[in-house]
Amino acid sequence: MTSDTHAPCRKPGSTDTPAIPAQQTHSRHTGGLIAFNAASPAEAVALLLTCCHSARWADRIAAHRPYPTVDALLAAADEAGYDLSRADLDEALAAESSALPHPDAPSAARTALRAAHAAYESSFGHAFVISLDGVRPGERLDRVLAGIRSRLGNEAEEERVVAADELRRLARARLAFRLAEGLTPRHPGP
C-alpha cells in the first residue's frame, strides 16, 4: 500500500511520513534543490530511485539537471511519471510494498487491512499504491481500506492506469519531501 505522498522514501514502498507545511519548506526545498543539482549522477539517481524505483524515470530526471527551481524539478518528475512504459511501471510497482497501519490501530483494523492487501495483490500482482496527500493521519486507514475495496472492482488494465497515476503522485511527493529534508540521510519515519 504505498500510501503517504510525503514519504521519506526510506525504502521503496514506505509511505507514512507527515506532511510538511509549504511555508516551512520553501527554504529547505531550495537547499535540497541545490544539493540535488550538485550531486554526482550516481547520487542523484540513487536518491530518485528511493522515490520511484524505475531506472528510466530516475535516469531521465537526473540527466536534465540542473533544475532552476523546485517546481521545474517536480514538473520533470511528473512528466517522466506520465511517460513510464509498461516495463518501467512494472519495475516501479515491484519495488513498492504494503505499509502496515499505525501500531496503535485496533486489531480488527490491522486484520482488515492485511486481508484487503492480500486480495488486491492476488488480483493485480503488485502492492496497492495510493497517494494520501492532504489526508489527515486519523483518516488514512479508512481511506486506504476504501481505496482497496473500490479498486478491487477494476479490470486489470484500468487498475494499471490508476496505479500509474497514484505512483506518479507518490514519486512527486516523495521527491518534494526529500528536497525538504535537504537530502539528509533517510530516517525510518513513523
C-alpha positions as CSV (number, residue, x, y, z in Angstrom):
1,M,0.0,0.0,0.0
2,T,2.4,2.8,-0.6
3,S,0.2,5.4,0.8
4,D,1.6,8.7,2.0
5,T,2.8,11.1,-0.5
6,H,5.1,12.8,1.9
7,A,7.1,9.6,2.5
8,P,10.8,9.9,3.2
9,C,11.5,7.1,0.8
10,R,13.2,5.1,3.4
11,K,12.5,2.1,1.2
12,P,10.5,1.9,-2.0
13,G,7.0,1.4,-0.8
14,S,7.3,3.1,2.6
15,T,4.9,5.9,2.9
16,D,4.0,7.0,6.4
17,T,5.5,10.4,6.9
18,P,3.6,13.5,8.0
19,A,3.0,16.4,5.6
20,I,5.2,19.5,5.9
21,P,3.5,22.9,5.6
22,A,4.6,24.6,2.4
23,Q,5.6,27.9,4.1
24,Q,8.1,26.0,6.2
25,T,9.6,24.0,3.4
26,H,10.5,26.7,0.8
27,S,14.0,27.4,2.1
28,R,14.6,23.7,2.9
29,H,13.4,22.8,-0.6
30,T,15.8,25.3,-2.1
31,G,18.7,23.8,-0.1
32,G,17.6,20.4,-1.2
33,L,17.5,21.5,-4.9
34,I,21.0,22.9,-4.7
35,A,22.3,19.7,-3.2
36,F,20.4,17.6,-5.8
37,N,21.8,19.7,-8.7
38,A,25.3,19.4,-7.3
39,A,25.1,15.6,-6.6
40,S,27.0,13.2,-8.7
41,P,24.9,11.4,-11.4
42,A,25.0,8.2,-9.4
43,E,23.9,10.0,-6.2
44,A,21.1,11.8,-8.0
45,V,19.9,8.5,-9.5
46,A,20.1,6.7,-6.1
47,L,18.0,9.4,-4.5
48,L,15.4,9.3,-7.3
49,L,15.2,5.6,-7.1
50,T,14.1,5.9,-3.5
51,C,11.1,8.0,-4.7
52,C,10.2,5.8,-7.7
53,H,12.0,2.6,-8.5
54,S,12.1,3.0,-12.2
55,A,15.7,3.2,-13.6
56,R,14.5,5.0,-16.7
57,W,12.5,7.5,-14.7
58,A,15.4,8.3,-12.4
59,D,18.0,8.4,-15.2
60,R,15.8,10.8,-17.2
61,I,15.3,13.3,-14.3
62,A,19.0,13.1,-13.3
63,A,20.2,13.7,-16.8
64,H,18.3,17.0,-17.1
65,R,20.0,18.7,-14.2
66,P,20.5,21.4,-13.1
67,Y,16.9,22.5,-12.4
68,P,16.3,26.2,-12.0
69,T,13.5,25.8,-9.4
70,V,11.9,23.1,-7.3
71,D,8.8,23.5,-9.4
72,A,10.8,22.7,-12.5
73,L,12.2,19.6,-10.9
74,L,8.8,18.4,-9.7
75,A,7.3,19.1,-13.1
76,A,10.0,17.0,-14.7
77,A,9.2,14.2,-12.2
78,D,5.6,14.4,-13.2
79,E,6.4,14.3,-16.9
80,A,8.7,11.4,-16.5
81,G,6.0,9.6,-14.5
82,Y,3.5,10.1,-17.3
83,D,5.9,8.5,-19.7
84,L,6.5,5.3,-17.9
85,S,6.4,2.3,-20.2
86,R,4.7,-0.9,-19.2
87,A,8.1,-2.4,-18.2
88,D,9.0,0.8,-16.3
89,L,5.7,0.7,-14.4
90,D,6.2,-3.0,-13.6
91,E,9.7,-2.3,-12.3
92,A,8.5,0.6,-10.1
93,L,5.4,-1.3,-8.8
94,A,7.6,-4.4,-8.0
95,A,9.6,-2.2,-5.5
96,E,6.5,-1.0,-3.7
97,S,5.4,-2.7,-0.5
98,S,2.3,-2.8,1.6
99,A,2.7,-0.4,4.6
100,L,1.4,-1.5,7.9
101,P,-1.1,0.5,9.8
102,H,0.0,2.5,12.8
103,P,0.8,0.1,15.7
104,D,-2.0,1.8,17.8
105,A,-4.6,0.9,15.2
106,P,-7.2,-1.6,16.5
107,S,-6.5,-5.3,15.9
108,A,-9.6,-5.6,13.7
109,A,-8.4,-2.7,11.5
110,R,-5.0,-4.3,11.1
111,T,-6.6,-7.6,10.2
112,A,-8.9,-5.9,7.7
113,L,-6.0,-4.1,6.1
114,R,-3.9,-7.3,5.8
115,A,-6.9,-9.1,4.2
116,A,-7.5,-6.2,1.8
117,H,-3.9,-6.0,0.8
118,A,-3.8,-9.8,0.2
119,A,-6.9,-9.6,-2.0
120,Y,-5.5,-6.7,-4.0
121,E,-2.1,-8.3,-4.5
122,S,-3.7,-11.5,-5.5
123,S,-5.8,-9.8,-8.1
124,F,-3.2,-7.4,-9.6
125,G,0.2,-8.9,-8.8
126,H,1.7,-5.8,-7.0
127,A,1.3,-3.8,-3.8
128,F,-1.6,-1.3,-3.6
129,V,-0.4,2.2,-4.1
130,I,-2.4,5.3,-3.1
131,S,-1.5,8.9,-2.5
132,L,-2.8,10.2,0.8
133,D,-1.6,13.7,0.2
134,G,-3.7,16.0,2.4
135,V,-5.4,13.2,4.2
136,R,-5.2,13.6,8.0
137,P,-3.4,10.7,9.8
138,G,-6.6,9.6,11.6
139,E,-8.4,9.2,8.3
140,R,-5.6,7.3,6.4
141,L,-6.6,3.8,7.4
142,D,-10.2,4.3,6.3
143,R,-9.1,5.9,3.1
144,V,-6.7,3.1,2.2
145,L,-9.3,0.4,3.0
146,A,-12.0,2.2,1.0
147,G,-9.5,2.7,-1.9
148,I,-8.6,-1.0,-2.0
149,R,-12.2,-2.1,-1.8
150,S,-13.1,0.3,-4.6
151,R,-10.2,-0.6,-6.9
152,L,-10.6,-4.3,-6.5
153,G,-13.5,-4.0,-8.9
154,N,-11.3,-2.5,-11.6
155,E,-10.3,-4.5,-14.7
156,A,-6.5,-5.2,-14.8
157,E,-5.7,-2.5,-17.4
158,E,-8.0,0.1,-15.7
159,E,-6.1,-0.6,-12.5
160,R,-2.7,-0.2,-14.2
161,V,-3.8,3.3,-15.2
162,V,-5.0,4.2,-11.7
163,A,-1.9,2.6,-10.1
164,A,0.4,4.5,-12.5
165,D,-1.2,7.8,-11.6
166,E,-1.0,7.1,-7.9
167,L,2.7,6.1,-8.3
168,R,3.4,9.3,-10.2
169,R,1.8,11.4,-7.4
170,L,3.7,9.4,-4.8
171,A,7.0,9.9,-6.6
172,R,6.5,13.6,-6.9
173,A,5.6,14.0,-3.2
174,R,8.4,11.7,-2.1
175,L,10.9,13.9,-4.0
176,A,9.4,17.0,-2.6
177,F,9.8,15.5,0.9
178,R,13.4,14.6,0.2
179,L,14.1,18.1,-1.0
180,A,12.5,19.5,2.2
181,E,14.8,17.2,4.2
182,G,17.7,18.8,2.4
183,L,18.7,15.4,1.1
184,T,19.9,14.4,4.5
185,P,20.3,10.7,5.2
186,R,17.0,8.8,5.2
187,H,15.3,8.1,8.5
188,P,12.8,5.4,9.2
189,G,9.8,7.6,9.9
190,P,6.8,6.5,12.0
